[in-house]
Amino acid sequence: MTLSQAGKTVFVATLDLLSMVRGRAIPESAFRDASNDGVGWVPANHVLCIDGDIRENPFGSCEDLRLVPDADTAVTIGAGTEHPTRLVLSSIRNMDGSPWEACPRAWLEATLEKLAETHGLSMVIGTEHEFYLLPDERATQPFSLTAFRGQQQVLDEILSELEVSNCEPETILPEYGRAQYELTCRPAPALRALDRAICVREIVRDTARRFGLTAVFSPTASHSAIGNGFHVHMSLQDKEGRNVTGDPADIAGLSDQARAFLSGLVRHGRALTAFASPSPVSYNRLVPHRWSSSYTTVGYRDRECMLRICPVYDSDPMRAVRRAHFEYRVPDATCNPYLLVAAMLTAGSEGLATPEDLSLSEGLDPEALSSGELMARGIARLPQSLDGALTALGTDQVLSAAVPPLLLQCYLIVKRDQAAKAVGQSAEDLIRYYERIY
């Protein structure tokens, strides 16, 4: 579909450090020039806080940037409506066209290039989005046909809109939580997959609105103890595009490269939480025995592990190897996916360079182990608050040094503001506040 077929408005956007899609709308007739030159942007927008205010501004009022759109990211919001909008994601660039230091998408691109140059590897990603449809009085039993049929009209429309925009939806289903749904998309090269994940959320939100519903991607919601995750499925590929994640001879089906990469994620697991679960309400979800993550564990098929080695069923073992992948279960939709995956690639790359033994924890309950037993197994408790996660990031010299300094400065401004605003608020008030925003 060309831009002219989609409607008269193009929204040239970036994803900020709160995972908010922000940008400028332009007429379709101006898009050709915008593709080359971008549209104007203000650096101070990068430190917009959760309430929409700017608390601390390292830029002042004098600097300027450009949002340079990537036409390959274009999707249509409201494709079947009278007033569709074409959403196109951008990288943030300096006025001379060079990547801006604080742009998360630019950092991801640079990190992917480094992975290819240093290790000869690329990453393929598939995503799972969990969300609530509220109010959904017809939701009944989880995973049931009845629950699916209760909202089939809106779910069908979501799938249709995603297919029109080439977002490659795979499955949609009623999840475990009341009025909760899960949407998965097919694997794609890392940057493409994350661009698509951002667009998927906006299409779901817009479609739900047209049916009188609100799609809520917040990590926790007031009506349910079950949280929403944004699970990231990953596989490593070599220069020839072959999946090098699996090895049928290994007890967990992992290659030596995958084991090394995962060891890096475990080593930096606590600090990674600052990027994966970056809101105060994220930590209502990261608790034991809620089918979420709470320790730096790795397990085959275990959905309470930080990293799950996903089973692949195929009568041909070599076909199964080509589909091998693992899942990072900590993230939620308040994260910036570009920033998250760039940090994960940094951690995984250090594991590739200096691998450590990878201890598997399938079926293990870390809550039943003493601190000495946890230490002996190399298992650590994930941070239990945003403050704790930011502290873990600050003490992780590898990750904190890898983030471009201006990007890290902006991120800490926004996140410390969120943590400060949560002080003194009840859990219920915080949950309702974030439910309205996400």
C-alpha positions as a LaTeX table, in Angstrom:
\begin{tabular}{lrrr}
\hline
Residue & $x$ (\AA) & $y$ (\AA) & $z$ (\AA) \\
\hline
Met1 & 0.00 & 0.00 & 0.00 \\
Thr2 & 1.33 & 3.45 & $-0.88$ \\
Leu3 & 1.06 & 6.40 & 1.43 \\
Ser4 & $-1.41$ & 8.10 & $-0.91$ \\
Gln5 & $-3.77$ & 5.13 & $-0.59$ \\
Ala6 & $-3.82$ & 5.39 & 3.18 \\
Gly7 & $-5.25$ & 8.87 & 3.66 \\
Lys8 & $-4.21$ & 12.51 & 3.79 \\
Thr9 & $-2.42$ & 12.52 & 7.15 \\
Val10 & 0.98 & 11.04 & 7.97 \\
Phe11 & 2.13 & 10.97 & 11.60 \\
Val12 & 5.92 & 11.04 & 11.70 \\
Ala13 & 6.77 & 9.55 & 15.07 \\
Thr14 & 9.41 & 8.50 & 17.54 \\
Leu15 & 9.10 & 6.33 & 20.64 \\
Asp16 & 10.20 & 8.17 & 23.74 \\
Leu17 & 11.71 & 6.89 & 26.97 \\
Leu18 & 8.25 & 6.27 & 28.47 \\
Ser19 & 7.30 & 4.13 & 25.46 \\
Met20 & 4.96 & 6.87 & 24.25 \\
Val21 & 4.57 & 7.38 & 20.51 \\
Arg22 & 5.08 & 11.10 & 19.91 \\
Gly23 & 5.67 & 13.14 & 16.78 \\
Arg24 & 4.16 & 15.48 & 14.20 \\
Ala25 & 1.39 & 15.06 & 11.66 \\
Ile26 & 2.02 & 16.26 & 8.13 \\
Pro27 & $-0.04$ & 16.16 & 4.94 \\
Glu28 & 0.66 & 13.23 & 2.66 \\
Ser29 & 1.87 & 15.66 & 0.00 \\
Ala30 & 4.76 & 16.70 & 2.26 \\
Phe31 & 5.99 & 13.18 & 2.98 \\
Arg32 & 8.45 & 13.00 & 0.09 \\
Asp33 & 10.39 & 15.98 & 1.43 \\
Ala34 & 10.10 & 14.65 & 5.00 \\
Ser35 & 11.60 & 11.33 & 3.89 \\
Asn36 & 14.78 & 13.12 & 2.93 \\
Asp37 & 14.95 & 16.01 & 5.35 \\
Gly38 & 12.81 & 14.88 & 8.28 \\
Val39 & 10.52 & 17.06 & 10.36 \\
Gly40 & 11.51 & 19.31 & 13.23 \\
Trp41 & 11.89 & 17.97 & 16.76 \\
Val42 & 12.93 & 19.45 & 20.10 \\
Pro43 & 15.53 & 17.73 & 22.32 \\
Ala44 & 13.64 & 18.66 & 25.49 \\
Asn45 & 10.83 & 16.36 & 24.37 \\
His46 & 13.14 & 13.50 & 25.30 \\
Val47 & 12.79 & 14.30 & 29.00 \\
Leu48 & 9.02 & 14.58 & 29.08 \\
Cys49 & 7.96 & 12.94 & 32.32 \\
Ile50 & 5.04 & 10.65 & 33.11 \\
Asp51 & 2.70 & 13.59 & 33.86 \\
Gly52 & 3.63 & 15.36 & 30.61 \\
Asp53 & 5.85 & 17.95 & 32.30 \\
Ile54 & 9.58 & 18.56 & 31.94 \\
Arg55 & 11.25 & 18.49 & 35.37 \\
Glu56 & 14.91 & 18.64 & 34.39 \\
Asn57 & 16.04 & 19.84 & 30.98 \\
Pro58 & 19.70 & 19.38 & 30.03 \\
Phe59 & 19.11 & 20.97 & 26.62 \\
Gly60 & 17.66 & 24.36 & 27.36 \\
Ser61 & 15.53 & 25.98 & 24.64 \\
Cys62 & 18.02 & 26.44 & 21.83 \\
Glu63 & 18.77 & 23.12 & 20.14 \\
Asp64 & 16.96 & 21.44 & 17.24 \\
Leu65 & 16.70 & 17.92 & 15.82 \\
Arg66 & 15.04 & 16.13 & 12.93 \\
Leu67 & 12.73 & 13.12 & 12.92 \\
Val68 & 13.77 & 11.24 & 9.79 \\
Pro69 & 11.09 & 8.67 & 8.90 \\
Asp70 & 11.80 & 5.13 & 7.78 \\
Ala71 & 9.16 & 4.48 & 5.11 \\
Asp72 & 9.49 & 0.72 & 5.63 \\
Thr73 & 7.87 & 1.10 & 9.07 \\
Ala74 & 4.66 & 2.68 & 7.73 \\
Val75 & 1.36 & 1.24 & 8.96 \\
Thr76 & $-2.22$ & 2.48 & 8.73 \\
Ile77 & $-4.10$ & 3.35 & 11.90 \\
Gly78 & $-7.84$ & 3.03 & 11.31 \\
Ala79 & $-7.48$ & 1.47 & 7.85 \\
Gly80 & $-11.21$ & 0.88 & 7.46 \\
Thr81 & $-12.36$ & 4.22 & 8.84 \\
Glu82 & $-13.24$ & 7.54 & 7.28 \\
His83 & $-10.12$ & 9.22 & 8.69 \\
Pro84 & $-7.14$ & 6.84 & 8.64 \\
Thr85 & $-3.68$ & 7.98 & 9.69 \\
Arg86 & $-0.45$ & 6.65 & 8.29 \\
Leu87 & 2.02 & 6.10 & 11.15 \\
Val88 & 5.71 & 6.14 & 10.17 \\
Leu89 & 8.47 & 5.59 & 12.74 \\
Ser90 & 11.64 & 7.64 & 12.67 \\
Ser91 & 15.17 & 7.87 & 13.92 \\
Ile92 & 16.18 & 11.11 & 15.64 \\
Arg93 & 19.03 & 12.86 & 13.86 \\
Asn94 & 21.15 & 15.94 & 14.34 \\
Met95 & 20.76 & 18.86 & 11.95 \\
Asp96 & 23.69 & 17.55 & 9.88 \\
Gly97 & 21.93 & 14.20 & 9.42 \\
Ser98 & 24.10 & 12.21 & 11.84 \\
Pro99 & 22.42 & 9.98 & 14.45 \\
Trp100 & 21.53 & 11.81 & 17.66 \\
Glu101 & 23.35 & 10.36 & 20.66 \\
Ala102 & 20.19 & 9.97 & 22.76 \\
Cys103 & 18.11 & 8.19 & 20.09 \\
Pro104 & 17.30 & 4.63 & 21.31 \\
Arg105 & 16.64 & 3.39 & 17.76 \\
Ala106 & 20.05 & 4.66 & 16.63 \\
Trp107 & 21.74 & 2.93 & 19.58 \\
Leu108 & 20.01 & $-0.35$ & 18.67 \\
Glu109 & 21.18 & $-0.04$ & 15.07 \\
Ala110 & 24.75 & 0.58 & 16.23 \\
Thr111 & 24.60 & $-2.37$ & 18.64 \\
Leu112 & 23.30 & $-4.69$ & 15.92 \\
Glu113 & 26.15 & $-3.61$ & 13.67 \\
Lys114 & 28.66 & $-4.30$ & 16.45 \\
Leu115 & 27.19 & $-7.78$ & 17.04 \\
Ala116 & 27.61 & $-8.55$ & 13.34 \\
Glu117 & 31.16 & $-7.15$ & 13.14 \\
Thr118 & 32.44 & $-8.71$ & 16.38 \\
His119 & 30.65 & $-12.05$ & 16.44 \\
Gly120 & 29.25 & $-12.51$ & 12.93 \\
Leu121 & 25.74 & $-12.74$ & 14.35 \\
Ser122 & 22.35 & $-11.13$ & 13.91 \\
Met123 & 19.17 & $-11.49$ & 15.93 \\
Val124 & 15.65 & $-12.52$ & 14.96 \\
Ile125 & 12.83 & $-11.55$ & 17.32 \\
Gly126 & 9.23 & $-12.58$ & 17.82 \\
Thr127 & 6.97 & $-10.72$ & 20.24 \\
Glu128 & 4.07 & $-11.48$ & 22.57 \\
His129 & 1.83 & $-8.62$ & 23.68 \\
Glu130 & $-0.53$ & $-9.07$ & 26.63 \\
Phe131 & $-3.29$ & $-6.53$ & 27.20 \\
Tyr132 & $-6.71$ & $-6.04$ & 28.76 \\
Leu133 & $-9.86$ & $-4.97$ & 26.96 \\
Leu134 & $-11.87$ & $-2.86$ & 29.41 \\
Pro135 & $-14.66$ & $-2.86$ & 30.26 \\
Asp136 & $-15.15$ & $-6.45$ & 29.10 \\
Glu137 & $-18.13$ & $-7.81$ & 30.98 \\
Arg138 & $-18.44$ & $-10.76$ & 28.61 \\
Ala139 & $-15.02$ & $-12.24$ & 29.40 \\
Thr140 & $-15.40$ & $-15.63$ & 31.06 \\
Gln141 & $-13.00$ & $-18.55$ & 31.26 \\
Pro142 & $-9.35$ & $-18.07$ & 30.18 \\
Phe143 & $-8.31$ & $-19.59$ & 26.83 \\
Ser144 & $-11.94$ & $-20.54$ & 26.14 \\
Leu145 & $-13.95$ & $-20.32$ & 22.94 \\
Thr146 & $-16.65$ & $-18.51$ & 24.90 \\
Ala147 & $-14.24$ & $-15.73$ & 25.88 \\
Phe148 & $-12.97$ & $-15.48$ & 22.30 \\
Arg149 & $-16.49$ & $-15.33$ & 20.85 \\
Gly150 & $-17.46$ & $-12.67$ & 23.38 \\
Gln151 & $-15.06$ & $-10.24$ & 21.73 \\
Gln152 & $-14.63$ & $-11.86$ & 18.33 \\
Gln153 & $-15.72$ & $-8.79$ & 16.41 \\
Val154 & $-12.99$ & $-6.56$ & 17.84 \\
Leu155 & $-10.40$ & $-9.37$ & 17.77 \\
Asp156 & $-11.17$ & $-10.08$ & 14.12 \\
Glu157 & $-10.82$ & $-6.38$ & 13.33 \\
Ile158 & $-7.48$ & $-6.21$ & 15.15 \\
Leu159 & $-6.14$ & $-9.12$ & 13.11 \\
Ser160 & $-7.46$ & $-7.59$ & 9.89 \\
Glu161 & $-5.86$ & $-4.21$ & 10.60 \\
Leu162 & $-2.56$ & $-5.85$ & 11.50 \\
Glu163 & $-2.56$ & $-7.91$ & 8.31 \\
Val164 & $-3.31$ & $-4.84$ & 6.17 \\
Ser165 & $-0.26$ & $-3.18$ & 7.73 \\
Asn166 & 2.00 & $-6.22$ & 7.23 \\
Cys167 & 2.50 & $-6.69$ & 10.96 \\
Glu168 & 2.32 & $-10.48$ & 10.52 \\
Pro169 & 0.06 & $-11.44$ & 13.43 \\
Glu170 & 0.33 & $-15.09$ & 14.39 \\
Thr171 & $-2.21$ & $-15.81$ & 17.15 \\
Ile172 & $-4.69$ & $-13.96$ & 19.34 \\
Leu173 & $-6.36$ & $-15.55$ & 22.34 \\
Pro174 & $-8.08$ & $-14.92$ & 25.69 \\
Glu175 & $-5.33$ & $-15.11$ & 28.30 \\
Tyr176 & $-5.32$ & $-16.21$ & 31.94 \\
Gly177 & $-6.37$ & $-12.89$ & 33.45 \\
Arg178 & $-9.94$ & $-11.67$ & 33.33 \\
Ala179 & $-10.54$ & $-9.64$ & 30.15 \\
Gln180 & $-6.90$ & $-10.29$ & 29.20 \\
Tyr181 & $-5.74$ & $-11.18$ & 25.69 \\
Glu182 & $-2.47$ & $-12.18$ & 24.10 \\
Leu183 & $-1.29$ & $-11.32$ & 20.61 \\
Thr184 & 1.80 & $-12.84$ & 19.01 \\
Cys185 & 3.61 & $-11.82$ & 15.84 \\
Arg186 & 5.85 & $-13.84$ & 13.57 \\
Pro187 & 9.63 & $-13.59$ & 13.99 \\
Ala188 & 11.49 & $-10.94$ & 11.99 \\
Pro189 & 14.93 & $-9.30$ & 11.99 \\
Ala190 & 15.38 & $-7.41$ & 15.25 \\
Leu191 & 14.83 & $-3.82$ & 14.12 \\
Arg192 & 11.86 & $-4.75$ & 11.94 \\
Ala193 & 10.31 & $-6.78$ & 14.77 \\
Leu194 & 10.58 & $-3.93$ & 17.28 \\
Asp195 & 9.28 & $-1.31$ & 14.85 \\
Arg196 & 6.35 & $-3.60$ & 14.27 \\
Ala197 & 5.77 & $-4.18$ & 17.99 \\
Ile198 & 5.35 & $-0.44$ & 18.53 \\
Cys199 & 2.87 & $-0.19$ & 15.67 \\
Val200 & 0.95 & $-3.25$ & 16.87 \\
Arg201 & 0.14 & $-1.59$ & 20.18 \\
Glu202 & $-1.13$ & 1.56 & 18.48 \\
Ile203 & $-3.32$ & $-0.43$ & 16.09 \\
Val204 & $-4.78$ & $-2.47$ & 18.97 \\
Arg205 & $-5.50$ & 0.69 & 20.99 \\
Asp206 & $-7.15$ & 2.45 & 18.06 \\
Thr207 & $-9.26$ & $-0.56$ & 17.07 \\
Ala208 & $-10.45$ & $-1.16$ & 20.63 \\
Arg209 & $-11.48$ & 2.50 & 20.93 \\
Arg210 & $-13.73$ & 2.19 & 17.89 \\
Phe211 & $-15.57$ & $-0.64$ & 19.64 \\
Gly212 & $-16.06$ & 1.34 & 22.85 \\
Leu213 & $-13.26$ & $-0.51$ & 24.65 \\
Thr214 & $-9.93$ & 0.54 & 26.10 \\
Ala215 & $-6.88$ & $-1.60$ & 25.43 \\
Val216 & $-4.65$ & $-1.50$ & 28.52 \\
Phe217 & $-1.03$ & $-2.62$ & 28.19 \\
Ser218 & 0.00 & $-1.49$ & 31.68 \\
Pro219 & 1.93 & $-4.18$ & 33.61 \\
Thr220 & $-0.88$ & $-4.44$ & 36.15 \\
Ala221 & $-4.55$ & $-3.50$ & 36.20 \\
Ser222 & $-6.88$ & $-2.83$ & 39.08 \\
His223 & $-9.34$ & $-5.60$ & 38.24 \\
Ser224 & $-6.80$ & $-8.45$ & 38.10 \\
Ala225 & $-3.78$ & $-9.78$ & 39.96 \\
Ile226 & $-2.45$ & $-11.16$ & 36.68 \\
Gly227 & 0.02 & $-8.85$ & 34.95 \\
Asn228 & 0.66 & $-7.98$ & 31.32 \\
Gly229 & 4.02 & $-8.89$ & 29.84 \\
Phe230 & 5.79 & $-8.00$ & 26.63 \\
His231 & 7.69 & $-11.23$ & 26.05 \\
Val232 & 10.62 & $-11.13$ & 23.63 \\
His233 & 11.50 & $-14.35$ & 21.76 \\
Met234 & 14.99 & $-14.39$ & 20.25 \\
Ser235 & 17.23 & $-16.51$ & 18.07 \\
Leu236 & 20.78 & $-15.94$ & 16.87 \\
Gln237 & 21.69 & $-16.21$ & 13.19 \\
Asp238 & 25.04 & $-16.40$ & 11.45 \\
Lys239 & 26.15 & $-14.39$ & 8.41 \\
Glu240 & 24.44 & $-16.87$ & 6.08 \\
Gly241 & 21.13 & $-16.43$ & 7.89 \\
Arg242 & 21.26 & $-19.85$ & 9.59 \\
Asn243 & 19.80 & $-20.20$ & 13.07 \\
Val244 & 22.72 & $-21.02$ & 15.38 \\
Thr245 & 20.73 & $-21.05$ & 18.63 \\
Gly246 & 20.04 & $-24.77$ & 18.84 \\
Asp247 & 22.02 & $-27.97$ & 19.23 \\
Pro248 & 20.11 & $-31.27$ & 19.52 \\
Ala249 & 23.05 & $-32.84$ & 21.37 \\
Asp250 & 22.75 & $-30.36$ & 24.25 \\
Ile251 & 20.53 & $-31.27$ & 27.22 \\
Ala252 & 18.61 & $-27.99$ & 26.80 \\
Gly253 & 18.90 & $-27.92$ & 23.01 \\
Leu254 & 21.26 & $-24.90$ & 23.07 \\
Ser255 & 24.39 & $-24.27$ & 21.03 \\
Asp256 & 27.59 & $-23.14$ & 22.73 \\
Gln257 & 27.02 & $-19.64$ & 21.30 \\
Ala258 & 23.51 & $-19.47$ & 22.70 \\
Arg259 & 24.69 & $-20.68$ & 26.10 \\
Ala260 & 27.38 & $-18.00$ & 26.13 \\
Phe261 & 24.92 & $-15.29$ & 25.07 \\
Leu262 & 22.45 & $-16.34$ & 27.77 \\
Ser263 & 25.21 & $-16.36$ & 30.39 \\
Gly264 & 25.73 & $-12.67$ & 29.64 \\
Leu265 & 22.02 & $-11.96$ & 30.10 \\
Val266 & 22.09 & $-13.77$ & 33.46 \\
Arg267 & 25.24 & $-11.91$ & 34.55 \\
His268 & 23.55 & $-8.57$ & 33.86 \\
Gly269 & 20.00 & $-9.69$ & 34.61 \\
Arg270 & 19.43 & $-7.35$ & 37.53 \\
Ala271 & 20.61 & $-4.27$ & 35.65 \\
Leu272 & 18.62 & $-5.22$ & 32.53 \\
Thr273 & 15.46 & $-4.96$ & 34.63 \\
Ala274 & 15.87 & $-1.16$ & 34.62 \\
Phe275 & 15.19 & $-1.25$ & 30.87 \\
Ala276 & 12.75 & $-4.17$ & 30.78 \\
Ser277 & 10.41 & $-3.18$ & 33.64 \\
Pro278 & 10.87 & 0.56 & 33.93 \\
Ser279 & 7.77 & 1.75 & 35.79 \\
Pro280 & 6.80 & 1.62 & 39.46 \\
Val281 & 3.88 & $-0.75$ & 38.73 \\
Ser282 & 6.13 & $-3.16$ & 36.83 \\
Tyr283 & 7.18 & $-4.64$ & 40.16 \\
Asn284 & 3.65 & $-5.69$ & 41.10 \\
Arg285 & 4.06 & $-8.18$ & 38.27 \\
Leu286 & 7.60 & $-9.44$ & 38.97 \\
Val287 & 6.72 & $-11.53$ & 42.02 \\
Pro288 & 7.07 & $-15.27$ & 42.61 \\
His289 & 4.36 & $-17.74$ & 41.65 \\
Arg290 & 2.50 & $-15.49$ & 39.23 \\
Trp291 & 3.89 & $-17.04$ & 36.05 \\
Ser292 & 6.25 & $-14.12$ & 35.73 \\
Ser293 & 9.94 & $-13.58$ & 36.47 \\
Ser294 & 11.43 & $-12.80$ & 39.85 \\
Tyr295 & 14.92 & $-14.37$ & 39.78 \\
Thr296 & 17.77 & $-14.56$ & 37.26 \\
Thr297 & 16.92 & $-18.13$ & 36.34 \\
Val298 & 17.13 & $-20.01$ & 33.04 \\
Gly299 & 14.82 & $-22.94$ & 32.39 \\
Tyr300 & 13.63 & $-25.22$ & 29.65 \\
Arg301 & 9.86 & $-24.69$ & 29.35 \\
Asp302 & 9.61 & $-22.98$ & 32.76 \\
Arg303 & 7.43 & $-19.85$ & 32.57 \\
Glu304 & 8.61 & $-18.49$ & 35.92 \\
Cys305 & 12.19 & $-18.19$ & 34.70 \\
Met306 & 13.75 & $-14.95$ & 33.54 \\
Leu307 & 14.87 & $-16.79$ & 30.41 \\
Arg308 & 12.81 & $-19.65$ & 29.04 \\
Ile309 & 14.28 & $-22.05$ & 26.48 \\
Cys310 & 11.28 & $-22.62$ & 24.26 \\
Pro311 & 10.43 & $-26.16$ & 23.14 \\
Val312 & 10.21 & $-26.77$ & 19.40 \\
Tyr313 & 8.27 & $-29.80$ & 18.22 \\
Asp314 & 9.16 & $-31.23$ & 14.85 \\
Ser315 & 9.50 & $-34.79$ & 13.54 \\
Asp316 & 12.76 & $-33.71$ & 11.87 \\
Pro317 & 15.42 & $-32.80$ & 14.50 \\
Met318 & 17.28 & $-30.58$ & 12.05 \\
Arg319 & 14.13 & $-28.60$ & 11.25 \\
Ala320 & 13.64 & $-28.15$ & 14.98 \\
Val321 & 17.18 & $-26.76$ & 15.29 \\
Arg322 & 16.39 & $-24.17$ & 12.63 \\
Arg323 & 13.50 & $-22.92$ & 14.78 \\
Ala324 & 15.29 & $-22.93$ & 18.16 \\
His325 & 14.81 & $-19.80$ & 20.25 \\
Phe326 & 14.62 & $-18.49$ & 23.81 \\
Glu327 & 12.31 & $-16.05$ & 25.57 \\
Tyr328 & 13.03 & $-13.12$ & 27.88 \\
Arg329 & 10.00 & $-12.85$ & 30.17 \\
Val330 & 10.81 & $-9.78$ & 32.30 \\
Pro331 & 9.72 & $-6.95$ & 29.93 \\
Asp332 & 6.41 & $-5.15$ & 29.92 \\
Ala333 & 4.93 & $-2.58$ & 27.55 \\
Thr334 & 6.20 & 0.41 & 29.53 \\
Cys335 & 9.69 & $-0.34$ & 28.18 \\
Asn336 & 11.27 & 1.21 & 25.12 \\
Pro337 & 11.95 & $-1.93$ & 23.02 \\
Tyr338 & 14.89 & $-0.39$ & 21.15 \\
Leu339 & 16.64 & 0.54 & 24.38 \\
Leu340 & 15.84 & $-2.83$ & 25.94 \\
Val341 & 17.16 & $-4.98$ & 23.09 \\
Ala342 & 20.28 & $-2.82$ & 22.65 \\
Ala343 & 21.03 & $-3.40$ & 26.35 \\
Met344 & 20.35 & $-7.13$ & 25.97 \\
Leu345 & 22.71 & $-7.33$ & 22.98 \\
Thr346 & 25.37 & $-5.59$ & 25.05 \\
Ala347 & 24.95 & $-8.09$ & 27.89 \\
Gly348 & 24.77 & $-11.07$ & 25.54 \\
Ser349 & 27.83 & $-9.93$ & 23.60 \\
Glu350 & 29.85 & $-9.81$ & 26.81 \\
Gly351 & 28.72 & $-13.36$ & 27.44 \\
Leu352 & 29.93 & $-14.36$ & 23.99 \\
Ala353 & 33.30 & $-12.77$ & 24.69 \\
Thr354 & 33.69 & $-14.17$ & 28.23 \\
Pro355 & 31.22 & $-17.06$ & 28.65 \\
Glu356 & 30.34 & $-18.57$ & 32.01 \\
Asp357 & 28.66 & $-21.84$ & 32.88 \\
Leu358 & 24.90 & $-21.67$ & 32.41 \\
Ser359 & 22.92 & $-23.26$ & 35.21 \\
Leu360 & 19.42 & $-24.48$ & 34.31 \\
Ser361 & 16.61 & $-24.13$ & 36.83 \\
Glu362 & 13.64 & $-25.96$ & 35.32 \\
Gly363 & 11.06 & $-26.76$ & 37.96 \\
Leu364 & 13.18 & $-25.12$ & 40.66 \\
Asp365 & 11.45 & $-22.80$ & 43.14 \\
Pro366 & 14.04 & $-20.18$ & 44.16 \\
Glu367 & 11.77 & $-19.13$ & 47.02 \\
Ala368 & 12.45 & $-22.50$ & 48.65 \\
Leu369 & 16.24 & $-22.04$ & 48.57 \\
Ser370 & 18.43 & $-20.36$ & 51.14 \\
Ser371 & 20.58 & $-17.38$ & 50.23 \\
Gly372 & 23.62 & $-19.67$ & 50.24 \\
Glu373 & 21.96 & $-22.14$ & 47.88 \\
Leu374 & 20.93 & $-19.32$ & 45.53 \\
Met375 & 24.47 & $-17.96$ & 45.49 \\
Ala376 & 25.92 & $-21.42$ & 44.81 \\
Arg377 & 23.62 & $-21.75$ & 41.79 \\
Gly378 & 24.40 & $-18.24$ & 40.54 \\
Ile379 & 20.79 & $-17.08$ & 41.04 \\
Ala380 & 19.93 & $-13.55$ & 42.16 \\
Arg381 & 16.61 & $-11.95$ & 43.04 \\
Leu382 & 15.53 & $-9.40$ & 40.46 \\
Pro383 & 15.05 & $-5.86$ & 41.79 \\
Gln384 & 11.76 & $-5.37$ & 43.56 \\
Ser385 & 11.26 & $-1.69$ & 42.76 \\
Leu386 & 12.16 & 0.82 & 40.08 \\
Asp387 & 14.61 & 2.44 & 42.51 \\
Gly388 & 16.24 & $-0.95$ & 43.03 \\
Ala389 & 16.52 & $-1.54$ & 39.29 \\
Leu390 & 18.09 & 1.88 & 38.70 \\
Thr391 & 20.57 & 1.19 & 41.48 \\
Ala392 & 21.45 & $-2.16$ & 39.87 \\
Leu393 & 22.01 & $-0.38$ & 36.56 \\
Gly394 & 24.23 & 2.20 & 38.22 \\
Thr395 & 26.46 & $-0.48$ & 39.74 \\
Asp396 & 26.70 & $-2.50$ & 36.49 \\
Gln397 & 29.79 & $-0.97$ & 34.91 \\
Val398 & 29.39 & $-2.82$ & 31.59 \\
Leu399 & 25.80 & $-1.79$ & 30.87 \\
Ser400 & 25.96 & 1.73 & 32.27 \\
Ala401 & 29.14 & 2.41 & 30.26 \\
Ala402 & 27.67 & 0.98 & 27.05 \\
Val403 & 24.64 & 3.28 & 26.92 \\
Pro404 & 25.48 & 6.51 & 25.08 \\
Pro405 & 26.00 & 9.07 & 27.90 \\
Leu406 & 23.33 & 11.56 & 26.77 \\
Leu407 & 20.80 & 8.76 & 26.33 \\
Leu408 & 21.56 & 7.42 & 29.80 \\
Gln409 & 21.31 & 10.91 & 31.30 \\
Cys410 & 17.86 & 11.45 & 29.77 \\
Tyr411 & 16.68 & 7.99 & 30.78 \\
Leu412 & 17.67 & 8.48 & 34.40 \\
Ile413 & 15.95 & 11.88 & 34.52 \\
Val414 & 12.66 & 10.37 & 33.33 \\
Lys415 & 12.88 & 7.21 & 35.44 \\
Arg416 & 13.95 & 8.86 & 38.67 \\
Asp417 & 11.03 & 11.24 & 38.26 \\
Gln418 & 8.68 & 8.25 & 37.96 \\
Ala419 & 10.16 & 6.62 & 41.03 \\
Ala420 & 9.88 & 9.84 & 43.04 \\
Lys421 & 6.24 & 10.35 & 42.05 \\
Ala422 & 5.38 & 6.86 & 43.31 \\
Val423 & 6.56 & 7.60 & 46.85 \\
Gly424 & 3.65 & 7.79 & 49.27 \\
Gln425 & 1.04 & 6.62 & 46.78 \\
Ser426 & $-0.99$ & 3.50 & 47.45 \\
Ala427 & $-0.51$ & 0.50 & 45.19 \\
Glu428 & $-4.10$ & 0.80 & 43.99 \\
Asp429 & $-3.75$ & 4.48 & 43.09 \\
Leu430 & $-0.55$ & 3.78 & 41.15 \\
Ile431 & $-2.13$ & 0.89 & 39.28 \\
Arg432 & $-5.11$ & 3.03 & 38.25 \\
Tyr433 & $-2.82$ & 5.90 & 37.23 \\
Tyr434 & $-0.72$ & 3.72 & 34.93 \\
Glu435 & $-3.79$ & 1.91 & 33.64 \\
Arg436 & $-5.05$ & 5.25 & 32.28 \\
Ile437 & $-1.71$ & 6.02 & 30.61 \\
Tyr438 & $-0.86$ & 2.65 & 29.08 \\
\hline
\end{tabular}
